[in-house]
Each structure stands twice: as C-alpha cells, then as structure tokens.
Amino acid sequence: KGSKRQYVKTRTDHPLVIFEEGKCIQCGLCIRITEKAGETYGLTFLGRGFDIEVGVPLNESLGRGLEKTAAACVAACPTGAISLK
C-alpha cells in the first residue's frame, strides 16, 4: 500500500565526486564545462528522447570524465546532482 520508493542511481567511481543521476535535470552545464576545459572524455548526453541521461561516453568511469573539472561541475550544478563526497 502506498507508493514504491524510487531507486536513485548513484555513481561513486570518482575520488572526490558523487553523481546522483536521479537529481539531474539535464541542463547541460557540466557538459559545457568539460567541453570548454578540453577533458579527454568529459560528459555528454547519452540515449535519446525521454531516456536521455548525462554520463561519460564509451562507458568510461566518472573519474576519467572529470579529471580536471570536477570542482567546477560541482559548483555549477543547480540541483546538487554532482556533489563532493
């Protein structure tokens, strides 16, 4: 009875950052920051339509995607989906 609790996908494969995908509103700020800084992998939109997510391309770890820009992405995230551990 009542509603079921939603599972929140959390990525902790970065030494400094936690990424809670359920909080992400796909604003694209972190993607622009990683692109502008020239991250090797960075972040990108994955999927299509209603199933779109923000993530690291080619199934790389979050540590590889945010090598230089972790602190800037944490500061820019409006919902706290990317936060410090």
C-alpha positions in Angstrom: 0.0 0.0 0.0 1.2 3.4 -0.8 3.7 4.3 -3.5 7.0 2.5 -4.1 10.3 4.2 -3.3 12.2 5.1 -6.5 15.7 3.7 -6.9 18.2 6.6 -7.3 21.2 5.7 -9.5 24.4 6.9 -7.8 27.9 6.9 -9.2 30.8 7.0 -6.8 33.6 6.0 -9.2 35.4 9.4 -8.8 37.7 10.0 -5.8 36.1 13.4 -5.0 32.6 13.5 -6.5 29.3 11.7 -6.2 26.9 11.8 -9.2 23.2 11.2 -8.3 21.6 10.7 -11.7 18.0 11.0 -10.3 18.6 14.6 -9.3 20.0 15.6 -12.7 17.7 17.9 -14.8 19.8 17.6 -18.0 20.6 21.3 -18.1 23.9 20.7 -19.8 26.1 23.0 -17.7 28.5 20.2 -16.7 28.8 19.1 -20.3 29.7 22.6 -21.4 32.3 23.0 -18.7 34.0 19.7 -19.5 34.0 20.5 -23.3 35.4 24.0 -22.7 38.2 22.7 -20.5 39.2 20.1 -23.1 38.6 17.0 -20.9 39.6 13.8 -22.8 36.2 12.1 -22.2 34.2 14.7 -20.3 30.4 14.4 -20.0 27.8 14.1 -22.7 24.1 13.3 -23.2 23.5 9.6 -23.6 20.4 8.0 -25.0 17.5 9.5 -26.9 14.1 11.1 -26.2 12.7 10.6 -22.7 15.5 8.2 -21.8 18.3 10.8 -22.1 20.9 10.9 -19.3 24.1 12.7 -18.6 27.2 10.5 -18.4 30.7 9.7 -19.6 30.9 8.4 -23.1 32.2 5.0 -24.1 31.3 3.6 -20.6 34.3 5.2 -19.0 34.4 5.9 -15.3 33.4 9.2 -13.8 37.0 9.7 -12.7 38.1 9.6 -16.4 35.3 12.0 -17.4 36.0 14.6 -14.7 39.8 14.6 -14.4 40.2 18.4 -14.5 36.8 19.9 -14.0 35.2 18.1 -11.0 35.2 21.2 -8.7 33.8 23.4 -11.5 31.0 21.0 -12.3 30.1 20.7 -8.6 29.9 24.5 -8.3 27.8 24.8 -11.4 25.2 22.0 -10.8 21.9 23.7 -9.9 20.4 20.6 -8.3 23.3 19.1 -6.5 23.3 16.0 -8.7 27.1 16.3 -8.8 28.4 16.9 -5.3 31.6 16.5 -3.2 32.0 13.3 -1.1 
